[in-house]
Amino acid sequence: MQRVITYRGFEIHVELTPAAEDTFNVTVQIKGGTNLEVLGARGSRIALRNGPFTERWAYLVGEVAGQAAIDLLLGPTG
């Protein structure tokens, strides 16, 4: 299962893979934006730790991790 969230000109791709009944492992990939070079050449998927999570938590954790990575790279918004 996959979800794409737009944030500060980037796309955060959150992908869930089943781990056990009703729980999922999460990977995050950041794409796009005008500052793509800041992400490096690979822009590969990153597996999130401390899972597996329920579906709702998996999407939330993936989105927050992606947003935090973008905020770290680009700096504060205002």
PDB file of N, CA, C and O in Angstrom:
ATOM      1  N   MET A   1       0.849  -1.166   0.000  1.00  0.00           N
ATOM      2  CA  MET A   1       0.000   0.000   0.000  1.00  0.00           C
ATOM      3  C   MET A   1       0.895   1.229   0.000  1.00  0.00           C
ATOM      4  O   MET A   1       1.925   1.269   0.673  1.00  0.00           O
ATOM      5  N   GLN A   2       0.488   2.216  -0.757  1.00  0.00           N
ATOM      6  CA  GLN A   2       1.330   3.400  -0.896  1.00  0.00           C
ATOM      7  C   GLN A   2       0.493   4.664  -0.813  1.00  0.00           C
ATOM      8  O   GLN A   2      -0.665   4.696  -1.229  1.00  0.00           O
ATOM      9  N   ARG A   3       1.105   5.705  -0.266  1.00  0.00           N
ATOM     10  CA  ARG A   3       0.477   7.018  -0.183  1.00  0.00           C
ATOM     11  C   ARG A   3       1.537   8.057  -0.515  1.00  0.00           C
ATOM     12  O   ARG A   3       2.703   7.899  -0.154  1.00  0.00           O
ATOM     13  N   VAL A   4       1.130   9.126  -1.208  1.00  0.00           N
ATOM     14  CA  VAL A   4       2.042  10.209  -1.563  1.00  0.00           C
ATOM     15  C   VAL A   4       1.527  11.482  -0.896  1.00  0.00           C
ATOM     16  O   VAL A   4       0.364  11.853  -1.048  1.00  0.00           O
ATOM     17  N   ILE A   5       2.416  12.141  -0.156  1.00  0.00           N
ATOM     18  CA  ILE A   5       2.081  13.378   0.540  1.00  0.00           C
ATOM     19  C   ILE A   5       2.965  14.484  -0.035  1.00  0.00           C
ATOM     20  O   ILE A   5       4.179  14.311  -0.136  1.00  0.00           O
ATOM     21  N   THR A   6       2.377  15.604  -0.408  1.00  0.00           N
ATOM     22  CA  THR A   6       3.128  16.749  -0.905  1.00  0.00           C
ATOM     23  C   THR A   6       3.479  17.645   0.275  1.00  0.00           C
ATOM     24  O   THR A   6       2.626  17.974   1.099  1.00  0.00           O
ATOM     25  N   TYR A   7       4.755  18.034   0.342  1.00  0.00           N
ATOM     26  CA  TYR A   7       5.214  18.866   1.448  1.00  0.00           C
ATOM     27  C   TYR A   7       6.377  19.728   0.990  1.00  0.00           C
ATOM     28  O   TYR A   7       7.407  19.200   0.570  1.00  0.00           O
ATOM     29  N   ARG A   8       6.231  21.052   1.066  1.00  0.00           N
ATOM     30  CA  ARG A   8       7.277  22.027   0.740  1.00  0.00           C
ATOM     31  C   ARG A   8       7.896  21.780  -0.630  1.00  0.00           C
ATOM     32  O   ARG A   8       9.107  21.920  -0.801  1.00  0.00           O
ATOM     33  N   GLY A   9       7.078  21.419  -1.594  1.00  0.00           N
ATOM     34  CA  GLY A   9       7.546  21.228  -2.952  1.00  0.00           C
ATOM     35  C   GLY A   9       8.111  19.846  -3.244  1.00  0.00           C
ATOM     36  O   GLY A   9       8.589  19.603  -4.352  1.00  0.00           O
ATOM     37  N   PHE A  10       8.069  18.952  -2.294  1.00  0.00           N
ATOM     38  CA  PHE A  10       8.552  17.583  -2.462  1.00  0.00           C
ATOM     39  C   PHE A  10       7.388  16.613  -2.354  1.00  0.00           C
ATOM     40  O   PHE A  10       6.309  16.968  -1.879  1.00  0.00           O
ATOM     41  N   GLU A  11       7.615  15.401  -2.796  1.00  0.00           N
ATOM     42  CA  GLU A  11       6.657  14.314  -2.609  1.00  0.00           C
ATOM     43  C   GLU A  11       7.268  13.316  -1.642  1.00  0.00           C
ATOM     44  O   GLU A  11       8.397  12.864  -1.831  1.00  0.00           O
ATOM     45  N   ILE A  12       6.518  12.976  -0.610  1.00  0.00           N
ATOM     46  CA  ILE A  12       6.929  11.953   0.345  1.00  0.00           C
ATOM     47  C   ILE A  12       6.156  10.695  -0.015  1.00  0.00           C
ATOM     48  O   ILE A  12       4.933  10.653   0.116  1.00  0.00           O
ATOM     49  N   HIS A  13       6.863   9.677  -0.466  1.00  0.00           N
ATOM     50  CA  HIS A  13       6.241   8.404  -0.829  1.00  0.00           C
ATOM     51  C   HIS A  13       6.363   7.464   0.364  1.00  0.00           C
ATOM     52  O   HIS A  13       7.465   7.070   0.746  1.00  0.00           O
ATOM     53  N   VAL A  14       5.224   7.110   0.947  1.00  0.00           N
ATOM     54  CA  VAL A  14       5.177   6.210   2.089  1.00  0.00           C
ATOM     55  C   VAL A  14       4.633   4.876   1.593  1.00  0.00           C
ATOM     56  O   VAL A  14       3.530   4.807   1.051  1.00  0.00           O
ATOM     57  N   GLU A  15       5.414   3.820   1.783  1.00  0.00           N
ATOM     58  CA  GLU A  15       4.996   2.500   1.334  1.00  0.00           C
ATOM     59  C   GLU A  15       4.934   1.545   2.515  1.00  0.00           C
ATOM     60  O   GLU A  15       5.868   1.464   3.312  1.00  0.00           O
ATOM     61  N   LEU A  16       3.827   0.824   2.618  1.00  0.00           N
ATOM     62  CA  LEU A  16       3.637  -0.156   3.684  1.00  0.00           C
ATOM     63  C   LEU A  16       3.727  -1.556   3.107  1.00  0.00           C
ATOM     64  O   LEU A  16       3.181  -1.836   2.040  1.00  0.00           O
ATOM     65  N   THR A  17       4.420  -2.432   3.820  1.00  0.00           N
ATOM     66  CA  THR A  17       4.457  -3.844   3.458  1.00  0.00           C
ATOM     67  C   THR A  17       4.024  -4.652   4.674  1.00  0.00           C
ATOM     68  O   THR A  17       4.456  -4.376   5.794  1.00  0.00           O
ATOM     69  N   PRO A  18       3.173  -5.647   4.455  1.00  0.00           N
ATOM     70  CA  PRO A  18       2.679  -6.440   5.586  1.00  0.00           C
ATOM     71  C   PRO A  18       3.819  -7.117   6.344  1.00  0.00           C
ATOM     72  O   PRO A  18       4.733  -7.678   5.741  1.00  0.00           O
ATOM     73  N   ALA A  19       3.751  -7.056   7.673  1.00  0.00           N
ATOM     74  CA  ALA A  19       4.740  -7.708   8.528  1.00  0.00           C
ATOM     75  C   ALA A  19       4.113  -8.893   9.254  1.00  0.00           C
ATOM     76  O   ALA A  19       4.712  -9.964   9.349  1.00  0.00           O
ATOM     77  N   ALA A  20       2.926  -8.695   9.751  1.00  0.00           N
ATOM     78  CA  ALA A  20       2.148  -9.716  10.440  1.00  0.00           C
ATOM     79  C   ALA A  20       0.691  -9.290  10.303  1.00  0.00           C
ATOM     80  O   ALA A  20       0.382  -8.308   9.628  1.00  0.00           O
ATOM     81  N   GLU A  21      -0.183 -10.022  10.937  1.00  0.00           N
ATOM     82  CA  GLU A  21      -1.599  -9.682  10.820  1.00  0.00           C
ATOM     83  C   GLU A  21      -1.859  -8.267  11.340  1.00  0.00           C
ATOM     84  O   GLU A  21      -1.593  -7.957  12.501  1.00  0.00           O
ATOM     85  N   ASP A  22      -2.383  -7.420  10.460  1.00  0.00           N
ATOM     86  CA  ASP A  22      -2.757  -6.037  10.789  1.00  0.00           C
ATOM     87  C   ASP A  22      -1.585  -5.141  11.182  1.00  0.00           C
ATOM     88  O   ASP A  22      -1.802  -4.095  11.793  1.00  0.00           O
ATOM     89  N   THR A  23      -0.351  -5.519  10.849  1.00  0.00           N
ATOM     90  CA  THR A  23       0.793  -4.647  11.100  1.00  0.00           C
ATOM     91  C   THR A  23       1.654  -4.546   9.839  1.00  0.00           C
ATOM     92  O   THR A  23       1.650  -5.435   8.988  1.00  0.00           O
ATOM     93  N   PHE A  24       2.393  -3.433   9.743  1.00  0.00           N
ATOM     94  CA  PHE A  24       3.119  -3.121   8.524  1.00  0.00           C
ATOM     95  C   PHE A  24       4.494  -2.539   8.831  1.00  0.00           C
ATOM     96  O   PHE A  24       4.681  -1.846   9.831  1.00  0.00           O
ATOM     97  N   ASN A  25       5.446  -2.830   7.960  1.00  0.00           N
ATOM     98  CA  ASN A  25       6.727  -2.142   7.947  1.00  0.00           C
ATOM     99  C   ASN A  25       6.587  -0.944   7.020  1.00  0.00           C
ATOM    100  O   ASN A  25       5.777  -0.962   6.093  1.00  0.00           O
ATOM    101  N   VAL A  26       7.378   0.099   7.269  1.00  0.00           N
ATOM    102  CA  VAL A  26       7.244   1.360   6.537  1.00  0.00           C
ATOM    103  C   VAL A  26       8.556   1.724   5.858  1.00  0.00           C
ATOM    104  O   VAL A  26       9.625   1.624   6.461  1.00  0.00           O
ATOM    105  N   THR A  27       8.469   2.152   4.588  1.00  0.00           N
ATOM    106  CA  THR A  27       9.604   2.765   3.912  1.00  0.00           C
ATOM    107  C   THR A  27       9.164   4.133   3.405  1.00  0.00           C
ATOM    108  O   THR A  27       8.002   4.342   3.057  1.00  0.00           O
ATOM    109  N   VAL A  28      10.125   5.064   3.373  1.00  0.00           N
ATOM    110  CA  VAL A  28       9.865   6.432   2.945  1.00  0.00           C
ATOM    111  C   VAL A  28      10.865   6.788   1.849  1.00  0.00           C
ATOM    112  O   VAL A  28      12.046   6.450   1.930  1.00  0.00           O
ATOM    113  N   GLN A  29      10.366   7.482   0.817  1.00  0.00           N
ATOM    114  CA  GLN A  29      11.227   7.983  -0.246  1.00  0.00           C
ATOM    115  C   GLN A  29      10.790   9.407  -0.561  1.00  0.00           C
ATOM    116  O   GLN A  29       9.597   9.684  -0.686  1.00  0.00           O
ATOM    117  N   ILE A  30      11.762  10.309  -0.690  1.00  0.00           N
ATOM    118  CA  ILE A  30      11.469  11.713  -0.986  1.00  0.00           C
ATOM    119  C   ILE A  30      11.857  11.979  -2.427  1.00  0.00           C
ATOM    120  O   ILE A  30      12.966  11.662  -2.857  1.00  0.00           O
ATOM    121  N   LYS A  31      10.913  12.576  -3.177  1.00  0.00           N
ATOM    122  CA  LYS A  31      11.154  12.869  -4.588  1.00  0.00           C
ATOM    123  C   LYS A  31      10.750  14.300  -4.899  1.00  0.00           C
ATOM    124  O   LYS A  31       9.952  14.913  -4.189  1.00  0.00           O
ATOM    125  N   GLY A  32      11.331  14.821  -5.995  1.00  0.00           N
ATOM    126  CA  GLY A  32      10.905  16.102  -6.549  1.00  0.00           C
ATOM    127  C   GLY A  32      11.461  17.303  -5.835  1.00  0.00           C
ATOM    128  O   GLY A  32      12.463  17.229  -5.123  1.00  0.00           O
ATOM    129  N   GLY A  33      10.787  18.408  -6.042  1.00  0.00           N
ATOM    130  CA  GLY A  33      11.207  19.656  -5.432  1.00  0.00           C
ATOM    131  C   GLY A  33      12.268  20.358  -6.249  1.00  0.00           C
ATOM    132  O   GLY A  33      12.892  19.759  -7.125  1.00  0.00           O
ATOM    133  N   THR A  34      12.467  21.609  -5.963  1.00  0.00           N
ATOM    134  CA  THR A  34      13.468  22.389  -6.693  1.00  0.00           C
ATOM    135  C   THR A  34      14.860  22.175  -6.143  1.00  0.00           C
ATOM    136  O   THR A  34      15.837  22.507  -6.813  1.00  0.00           O
ATOM    137  N   ASN A  35      14.983  21.627  -4.936  1.00  0.00           N
ATOM    138  CA  ASN A  35      16.285  21.402  -4.314  1.00  0.00           C
ATOM    139  C   ASN A  35      16.620  19.921  -4.254  1.00  0.00           C
ATOM    140  O   ASN A  35      17.127  19.442  -3.240  1.00  0.00           O
ATOM    141  N   LEU A  36      16.345  19.194  -5.324  1.00  0.00           N
ATOM    142  CA  LEU A  36      16.554  17.752  -5.319  1.00  0.00           C
ATOM    143  C   LEU A  36      18.004  17.381  -5.063  1.00  0.00           C
ATOM    144  O   LEU A  36      18.274  16.340  -4.464  1.00  0.00           O
ATOM    145  N   GLU A  37      18.954  18.217  -5.507  1.00  0.00           N
ATOM    146  CA  GLU A  37      20.362  17.894  -5.317  1.00  0.00           C
ATOM    147  C   GLU A  37      20.741  17.787  -3.844  1.00  0.00           C
ATOM    148  O   GLU A  37      21.736  17.144  -3.510  1.00  0.00           O
ATOM    149  N   VAL A  38      19.973  18.400  -2.967  1.00  0.00           N
ATOM    150  CA  VAL A  38      20.265  18.334  -1.543  1.00  0.00           C
ATOM    151  C   VAL A  38      20.025  16.925  -0.991  1.00  0.00           C
ATOM    152  O   VAL A  38      20.558  16.575   0.062  1.00  0.00           O
ATOM    153  N   LEU A  39      19.229  16.119  -1.694  1.00  0.00           N
ATOM    154  CA  LEU A  39      18.935  14.765  -1.240  1.00  0.00           C
ATOM    155  C   LEU A  39      19.991  13.761  -1.671  1.00  0.00           C
ATOM    156  O   LEU A  39      19.958  12.613  -1.228  1.00  0.00           O
ATOM    157  N   GLY A  40      20.912  14.157  -2.511  1.00  0.00           N
ATOM    158  CA  GLY A  40      21.928  13.239  -3.002  1.00  0.00           C
ATOM    159  C   GLY A  40      21.461  12.568  -4.269  1.00  0.00           C
ATOM    160  O   GLY A  40      20.313  12.723  -4.688  1.00  0.00           O
ATOM    161  N   ALA A  41      22.351  11.831  -4.868  1.00  0.00           N
ATOM    162  CA  ALA A  41      22.075  11.218  -6.168  1.00  0.00           C
ATOM    163  C   ALA A  41      21.086  10.074  -6.063  1.00  0.00           C
ATOM    164  O   ALA A  41      20.326   9.825  -6.999  1.00  0.00           O
ATOM    165  N   ARG A  42      21.085   9.374  -4.939  1.00  0.00           N
ATOM    166  CA  ARG A  42      20.296   8.147  -4.878  1.00  0.00           C
ATOM    167  C   ARG A  42      18.829   8.392  -4.588  1.00  0.00           C
ATOM    168  O   ARG A  42      17.971   7.879  -5.306  1.00  0.00           O
ATOM    169  N   GLY A  43      18.521   9.151  -3.572  1.00  0.00           N
ATOM    170  CA  GLY A  43      17.123   9.373  -3.214  1.00  0.00           C
ATOM    171  C   GLY A  43      16.389   8.066  -3.004  1.00  0.00           C
ATOM    172  O   GLY A  43      15.234   7.924  -3.405  1.00  0.00           O
ATOM    173  N   SER A  44      17.057   7.108  -2.374  1.00  0.00           N
ATOM    174  CA  SER A  44      16.501   5.766  -2.236  1.00  0.00           C
ATOM    175  C   SER A  44      15.493   5.684  -1.091  1.00  0.00           C
ATOM    176  O   SER A  44      15.303   6.638  -0.336  1.00  0.00           O
ATOM    177  N   ARG A  45      14.871   4.547  -0.985  1.00  0.00           N
ATOM    178  CA  ARG A  45      13.897   4.301   0.091  1.00  0.00           C
ATOM    179  C   ARG A  45      14.634   4.053   1.399  1.00  0.00           C
ATOM    180  O   ARG A  45      15.696   3.432   1.434  1.00  0.00           O
ATOM    181  N   ILE A  46      14.039   4.556   2.467  1.00  0.00           N
ATOM    182  CA  ILE A  46      14.582   4.379   3.805  1.00  0.00           C
ATOM    183  C   ILE A  46      13.569   3.597   4.630  1.00  0.00           C
ATOM    184  O   ILE A  46      12.414   4.004   4.756  1.00  0.00           O
ATOM    185  N   ALA A  47      14.003   2.482   5.185  1.00  0.00           N
ATOM    186  CA  ALA A  47      13.133   1.692   6.064  1.00  0.00           C
ATOM    187  C   ALA A  47      13.129   2.332   7.451  1.00  0.00           C
ATOM    188  O   ALA A  47      14.184   2.639   8.005  1.00  0.00           O
ATOM    189  N   LEU A  48      11.945   2.528   7.999  1.00  0.00           N
ATOM    190  CA  LEU A  48      11.832   3.119   9.329  1.00  0.00           C
ATOM    191  C   LEU A  48      11.932   2.036  10.395  1.00  0.00           C
ATOM    192  O   LEU A  48      11.445   0.920  10.214  1.00  0.00           O
ATOM    193  N   ARG A  49      12.560   2.379  11.494  1.00  0.00           N
ATOM    194  CA  ARG A  49      12.790   1.423  12.582  1.00  0.00           C
ATOM    195  C   ARG A  49      11.651   1.446  13.594  1.00  0.00           C
ATOM    196  O   ARG A  49      10.722   2.249  13.503  1.00  0.00           O
ATOM    197  N   ASN A  50      11.752   0.558  14.538  1.00  0.00           N
ATOM    198  CA  ASN A  50      10.837   0.445  15.681  1.00  0.00           C
ATOM    199  C   ASN A  50       9.436  -0.019  15.288  1.00  0.00           C
ATOM    200  O   ASN A  50       8.487   0.186  16.045  1.00  0.00           O
ATOM    201  N   GLY A  51       9.294  -0.629  14.139  1.00  0.00           N
ATOM    202  CA  GLY A  51       8.026  -1.194  13.701  1.00  0.00           C
ATOM    203  C   GLY A  51       7.990  -2.665  14.030  1.00  0.00           C
ATOM    204  O   GLY A  51       8.890  -3.165  14.704  1.00  0.00           O
ATOM    205  N   PRO A  52       7.002  -3.354  13.584  1.00  0.00           N
ATOM    206  CA  PRO A  52       5.939  -2.911  12.688  1.00  0.00           C
ATOM    207  C   PRO A  52       4.876  -2.092  13.417  1.00  0.00           C
ATOM    208  O   PRO A  52       4.791  -2.081  14.645  1.00  0.00           O
ATOM    209  N   PHE A  53       4.069  -1.405  12.602  1.00  0.00           N
ATOM    210  CA  PHE A  53       3.032  -0.510  13.109  1.00  0.00           C
ATOM    211  C   PHE A  53       1.675  -0.931  12.560  1.00  0.00           C
ATOM    212  O   PHE A  53       1.588  -1.637  11.556  1.00  0.00           O
ATOM    213  N   THR A  54       0.625  -0.489  13.232  1.00  0.00           N
ATOM    214  CA  THR A  54      -0.706  -0.639  12.647  1.00  0.00           C
ATOM    215  C   THR A  54      -0.775   0.283  11.429  1.00  0.00           C
ATOM    216  O   THR A  54       0.058   1.177  11.283  1.00  0.00           O
ATOM    217  N   GLU A  55      -1.750   0.073  10.565  1.00  0.00           N
ATOM    218  CA  GLU A  55      -1.830   0.850   9.326  1.00  0.00           C
ATOM    219  C   GLU A  55      -1.879   2.350   9.586  1.00  0.00           C
ATOM    220  O   GLU A  55      -1.148   3.113   8.954  1.00  0.00           O
ATOM    221  N   ARG A  56      -2.712   2.766  10.486  1.00  0.00           N
ATOM    222  CA  ARG A  56      -2.865   4.192  10.783  1.00  0.00           C
ATOM    223  C   ARG A  56      -1.555   4.809  11.285  1.00  0.00           C
ATOM    224  O   ARG A  56      -1.147   5.875  10.823  1.00  0.00           O
ATOM    225  N   TRP A  57      -0.899   4.127  12.237  1.00  0.00           N
ATOM    226  CA  TRP A  57       0.365   4.614  12.767  1.00  0.00           C
ATOM    227  C   TRP A  57       1.456   4.572  11.711  1.00  0.00           C
ATOM    228  O   TRP A  57       2.299   5.468  11.660  1.00  0.00           O
ATOM    229  N   ALA A  58       1.456   3.561  10.879  1.00  0.00           N
ATOM    230  CA  ALA A  58       2.487   3.431   9.845  1.00  0.00           C
ATOM    231  C   ALA A  58       2.478   4.638   8.913  1.00  0.00           C
ATOM    232  O   ALA A  58       3.529   5.210   8.623  1.00  0.00           O
ATOM    233  N   TYR A  59       1.289   5.027   8.443  1.00  0.00           N
ATOM    234  CA  TYR A  59       1.207   6.195   7.565  1.00  0.00           C
ATOM    235  C   TYR A  59       1.616   7.471   8.299  1.00  0.00           C
ATOM    236  O   TYR A  59       2.311   8.313   7.729  1.00  0.00           O
ATOM    237  N   LEU A  60       1.199   7.623   9.545  1.00  0.00           N
ATOM    238  CA  LEU A  60       1.553   8.810  10.318  1.00  0.00           C
ATOM    239  C   LEU A  60       3.057   8.894  10.537  1.00  0.00           C
ATOM    240  O   LEU A  60       3.658   9.946  10.320  1.00  0.00           O
ATOM    241  N   VAL A  61       3.668   7.795  10.964  1.00  0.00           N
ATOM    242  CA  VAL A  61       5.106   7.776  11.216  1.00  0.00           C
ATOM    243  C   VAL A  61       5.874   8.053   9.924  1.00  0.00           C
ATOM    244  O   VAL A  61       6.856   8.796   9.941  1.00  0.00           O
ATOM    245  N   GLY A  62       5.447   7.476   8.819  1.00  0.00           N
ATOM    246  CA  GLY A  62       6.096   7.709   7.536  1.00  0.00           C
ATOM    247  C   GLY A  62       6.010   9.158   7.103  1.00  0.00           C
ATOM    248  O   GLY A  62       6.997   9.731   6.641  1.00  0.00           O
ATOM    249  N   GLU A  63       4.836   9.754   7.247  1.00  0.00           N
ATOM    250  CA  GLU A  63       4.660  11.154   6.864  1.00  0.00           C
ATOM    251  C   GLU A  63       5.512  12.077   7.727  1.00  0.00           C
ATOM    252  O   GLU A  63       6.170  12.976   7.205  1.00  0.00           O
ATOM    253  N   VAL A  64       5.507  11.867   9.023  1.00  0.00           N
ATOM    254  CA  VAL A  64       6.273  12.716   9.934  1.00  0.00           C
ATOM    255  C   VAL A  64       7.777  12.559   9.693  1.00  0.00           C
ATOM    256  O   VAL A  64       8.516  13.543   9.736  1.00  0.00           O
ATOM    257  N   ALA A  65       8.228  11.344   9.443  1.00  0.00           N
ATOM    258  CA  ALA A  65       9.650  11.123   9.157  1.00  0.00           C
ATOM    259  C   ALA A  65      10.064  11.849   7.876  1.00  0.00           C
ATOM    260  O   ALA A  65      11.129  12.465   7.826  1.00  0.00           O
ATOM    261  N   GLY A  66       9.234  11.776   6.858  1.00  0.00           N
ATOM    262  CA  GLY A  66       9.530  12.468   5.604  1.00  0.00           C
ATOM    263  C   GLY A  66       9.556  13.976   5.781  1.00  0.00           C
ATOM    264  O   GLY A  66      10.448  14.647   5.263  1.00  0.00           O
ATOM    265  N   GLN A  67       8.587  14.514   6.505  1.00  0.00           N
ATOM    266  CA  GLN A  67       8.547  15.948   6.753  1.00  0.00           C
ATOM    267  C   GLN A  67       9.753  16.403   7.564  1.00  0.00           C
ATOM    268  O   GLN A  67      10.323  17.459   7.288  1.00  0.00           O
ATOM    269  N   ALA A  68      10.142  15.624   8.550  1.00  0.00           N
ATOM    270  CA  ALA A  68      11.301  15.982   9.373  1.00  0.00           C
ATOM    271  C   ALA A  68      12.580  15.995   8.539  1.00  0.00           C
ATOM    272  O   ALA A  68      13.426  16.872   8.715  1.00  0.00           O
ATOM    273  N   ALA A  69      12.724  15.033   7.636  1.00  0.00           N
ATOM    274  CA  ALA A  69      13.908  14.989   6.775  1.00  0.00           C
ATOM    275  C   ALA A  69      13.966  16.217   5.873  1.00  0.00           C
ATOM    276  O   ALA A  69      15.030  16.811   5.701  1.00  0.00           O
ATOM    277  N   ILE A  70      12.846  16.596   5.305  1.00  0.00           N
ATOM    278  CA  ILE A  70      12.796  17.773   4.431  1.00  0.00           C
ATOM    279  C   ILE A  70      13.080  19.043   5.235  1.00  0.00           C
ATOM    280  O   ILE A  70      13.833  19.905   4.784  1.00  0.00           O
ATOM    281  N   ASP A  71      12.486  19.160   6.415  1.00  0.00           N
ATOM    282  CA  ASP A  71      12.742  20.327   7.268  1.00  0.00           C
ATOM    283  C   ASP A  71      14.212  20.419   7.657  1.00  0.00           C
ATOM    284  O   ASP A  71      14.771  21.515   7.710  1.00  0.00           O
ATOM    285  N   LEU A  72      14.832  19.300   7.925  1.00  0.00           N
ATOM    286  CA  LEU A  72      16.243  19.298   8.282  1.00  0.00           C
ATOM    287  C   LEU A  72      17.108  19.771   7.127  1.00  0.00           C
ATOM    288  O   LEU A  72      18.061  20.525   7.325  1.00  0.00           O
ATOM    289  N   LEU A  73      16.774  19.328   5.915  1.00  0.00           N
ATOM    290  CA  LEU A  73      17.558  19.689   4.745  1.00  0.00           C
ATOM    291  C   LEU A  73      17.355  21.140   4.316  1.00  0.00           C
ATOM    292  O   LEU A  73      18.307  21.809   3.913  1.00  0.00           O
ATOM    293  N   LEU A  74      16.117  21.627   4.402  1.00  0.00           N
ATOM    294  CA  LEU A  74      15.799  22.960   3.886  1.00  0.00           C
ATOM    295  C   LEU A  74      15.829  24.053   4.949  1.00  0.00           C
ATOM    296  O   LEU A  74      15.914  25.235   4.616  1.00  0.00           O
ATOM    297  N   GLY A  75      15.762  23.674   6.212  1.00  0.00           N
ATOM    298  CA  GLY A  75      15.744  24.658   7.273  1.00  0.00           C
ATOM    299  C   GLY A  75      14.329  25.087   7.625  1.00  0.00           C
ATOM    300  O   GLY A  75      13.363  24.591   7.046  1.00  0.00           O
ATOM    301  N   PRO A  76      14.206  26.006   8.572  1.00  0.00           N
ATOM    302  CA  PRO A  76      12.887  26.456   9.045  1.00  0.00           C
ATOM    303  C   PRO A  76      12.062  27.099   7.924  1.00  0.00           C
ATOM    304  O   PRO A  76      12.600  27.592   6.933  1.00  0.00           O
ATOM    305  N   THR A  77      10.753  27.076   8.116  1.00  0.00           N
ATOM    306  CA  THR A  77       9.855  27.621   7.107  1.00  0.00           C
ATOM    307  C   THR A  77       9.659  29.113   7.223  1.00  0.00           C
ATOM    308  O   THR A  77       9.226  29.729   6.250  1.00  0.00           O
ATOM    309  N   GLY A  78       9.937  29.705   8.301  1.00  0.00           N
ATOM    310  CA  GLY A  78       9.676  31.128   8.351  1.00  0.00           C
ATOM    311  C   GLY A  78      10.338  31.787   9.440  1.00  0.00           C
ATOM    312  O   GLY A  78      10.203  33.000   9.603  1.00  0.00           O
TER     313      GLY A  78
END
